[in-house]
Amino acid sequence: MLENARKYERDGLKQIPEGQKPSFHVCAPVGWINDPNGFSVYKGEYHLFYQYHPYKTVWGPMHWGHSKSKDFIKWEQLPCALAPDTGYDGQGCFSGSAVEHDGKHMLMYTGVLNKVQEDGTRLLRQTQCIAVGDGVNYEKLDTNPVITGDFLPEGSSREDFRDPKIWIEGEDFYAVIGSRSEETGGQIVLFTSQDAKNWKYAGIIEESRNEYGEVWECPDFFYIDGKQVLLISPTEMMADGLEFHNGNSTIYILGDYDKGNHKLIRERVAAIDYGLDFYAPQTLETADGRRIMVAWMQSWDNYLTPPSFQWSGLMTVPRELHVKNGLLYQNPVRELENYYQKEVKYDAVTINGEKEPDGIKGRQFDLTVEVEARDYEEFAVRFAADDKYYSILRYNPKANTVTFDRTYSGLRKDILHKRSINVKEQKGKIKLRILMDKYTVEVFVNDGEQAMTSLIYTPLEADRIRFLSKGEVKCSIVKYDVAAE
Ligand code: FRU
């Protein structure tokens, strides 16, 4: 099965038109990808796996695809790493994570068993499994699964029990796993082990308490800048102001960790990213102690892939995380700057109506605009534009909102195309950074205090950028072209 997938992928890769894929974002090789998996450092290189169905551009029996990089920006495609080919994972190798241990690369993932039994009833089980390898080839343990639902306390679901995030602390292995309580919705359970084969249930570190969704998928749990952070992707969330939107969302819970009782003491719950296409983030720690996050840049609710594409799904740019003033900040990894090409800079621009400054255009760029937060009606950046198409980022200083709108980006479906966030000025200014790589739009507000990630599949010829205002606006503009080819 793995060999079939590898062959299919090798052949398929040759058929993707050159230049079609973004340049510095990990994309599906062929077929479909979703969540990032196994984001880890192994032998000094960054490995990124992903949920993968090579045979179609829609979700199907989950394999693990695989890429690696030395710097988070230039990625090398590796052969498919896992296929759903055993009794315990025959219906899917679901999401998971990885660590380096004893010179080996260890993957921990969820095996899915979903079968109609002889008596006609369906048996659905999600269990946790281990595969060990050398950075290219991985072997599943004979003793898999290493954690089954029988380890869970009464009331925790055995059917929604998935997405282990493994880490090593001292001599011990730890894993947080997403689950669901029948009564209170999403929960994250903690397991510990001394050898990664025999695991013990330790406790429930956090729960939805019926407030933040039904199943808590894809947890990550780490300490950074003096705080403990839990990242979660809850299903079936309900909208709350501009903070949370309906459906599959991503949230972080920040607080202190009571290690003895395995409890996260909650201080803040907020959205990780406010865009239209962001889910299932996962992090790694670099050798120099940076916490880097990557997420699936697509959403379960909006399928936008153009019918002519033979690949669907891509990852965000890896982002460096920090906690500052009780908030989670994120910015593209600094390695991106090594790929900056032409710089265009305007220190003091006055916009009253419309302006298209010389040298400001393209579809692969890192653009930062700093605008005064004064008494005008609106400031906007209109990009990926030609006479027919555009996407737009609007800042309304009176309402203190930033809105991304892709209505006229060439969509042919009546799906979600617009989302707003509340923003705060910083010393009388708002900083908007837009990172584009052909179809990807990653917006960072005020040095990463908020992020908004969305996709647009506008034809690549639409590459004009224009600044618009209702009232007089003063701003500064810096733009770099970026390419990793
Ligand atoms: C999240 C998710 C995970 C699961 C995987 C299946 O997007 O639903 O919970 O492991 O996708 O592909």
Residues whose N, C-alpha, C, O or C-beta is under 5 A from the ligand:
A	BS01	FRU	D35 Q51 M62 F94 S95 R162 D163 E217 C218 A280
